[in-house]
């Protein structure tokens, strides 16, 4: 398994855990939801502008798919979103 695949799998597990938990205090519970776009250096960009653009594209894809989730950027994604 390549480093990128291991890292991506670890990220996916981390986000699955974060988004599936309810948080409790002494009086109530809260379900937290989030939409997250992810771009990895240097795989998806080598500078801030590239990484931000690609993470934003992934975030857009999450939001159009119903929100409350995450997506790791895919280079093919740029072609489908234009």
C-alpha positions as CSV (number, residue, x, y, z in Angstrom):
1,X,0.0,0.0,0.0
2,X,1.4,3.4,-1.0
3,X,1.9,6.2,1.6
4,X,-0.9,8.3,-0.1
5,X,-3.4,5.4,0.3
6,X,-2.4,4.8,4.0
7,X,-2.7,8.5,4.7
8,X,-6.0,8.9,2.9
9,X,-7.4,5.9,4.7
10,X,-6.3,7.3,8.1
11,X,-7.9,10.7,7.3
12,X,-11.2,9.0,6.3
13,X,-11.3,7.0,9.5
14,X,-10.6,10.2,11.5
15,X,-13.3,12.2,9.9
16,X,-15.8,9.3,10.1
17,X,-15.1,9.1,13.9
18,X,-15.4,12.9,14.4
19,X,-18.7,13.2,12.4
20,X,-20.4,10.2,13.9
21,X,-20.0,11.2,17.6
22,X,-22.4,13.1,19.8
23,X,-20.8,15.3,22.4
24,X,-22.2,15.5,25.9
25,X,-21.9,17.8,28.9
26,X,-23.7,17.6,32.3
27,X,-27.0,18.8,30.8
28,X,-27.3,18.1,27.1
29,X,-25.9,16.4,24.1
30,X,-24.9,18.0,20.8
31,X,-24.6,16.4,17.4
32,X,-21.9,18.3,15.3
33,X,-22.0,18.3,11.6
34,X,-19.5,19.6,9.1
35,X,-18.7,19.8,5.4
36,X,-15.0,19.5,4.8
37,X,-12.9,19.6,1.6
38,X,-9.4,18.1,1.8
39,X,-6.4,18.7,-0.4
40,X,-3.0,17.1,0.5
41,X,0.4,18.6,0.0
42,X,2.2,17.9,-2.3
43,X,-0.2,15.5,-4.0
44,X,-2.9,18.0,-4.7
45,X,-0.8,21.2,-4.8
46,X,2.6,22.6,-4.0
47,X,1.5,26.1,-2.8
48,X,-1.3,27.7,-0.9
49,X,-3.3,28.8,-3.9
50,X,-3.4,25.3,-5.5
51,X,-4.2,23.6,-2.2
52,X,-6.9,26.1,-1.3
53,X,-8.5,25.9,-4.7
54,X,-8.5,22.1,-4.7
55,X,-9.8,21.8,-1.2
56,X,-12.5,24.3,-2.1
57,X,-13.5,22.2,-5.1
58,X,-13.7,19.1,-2.8
59,X,-15.9,21.2,-0.4
60,X,-18.2,22.2,-3.2
61,X,-18.6,18.6,-4.1
62,X,-19.6,17.7,-0.5
63,X,-22.1,20.5,-0.4
64,X,-23.8,19.6,-3.7
65,X,-24.0,16.0,-2.5
66,X,-26.1,16.9,0.5
67,X,-23.6,18.4,3.0
68,X,-22.5,16.9,6.3
69,X,-19.5,15.0,5.0
70,X,-16.0,15.3,3.6
71,X,-14.2,14.7,0.4
72,X,-10.6,14.3,-0.5
73,X,-9.8,16.2,-3.7
74,X,-9.5,14.2,-6.9
75,X,-7.9,15.6,-10.0
76,X,-10.8,14.4,-12.1
77,X,-13.1,16.5,-10.0
78,X,-12.0,19.7,-11.7
79,X,-13.2,18.4,-15.0
80,X,-16.7,17.5,-13.7
81,X,-17.2,20.8,-11.8
82,X,-16.4,23.2,-14.7
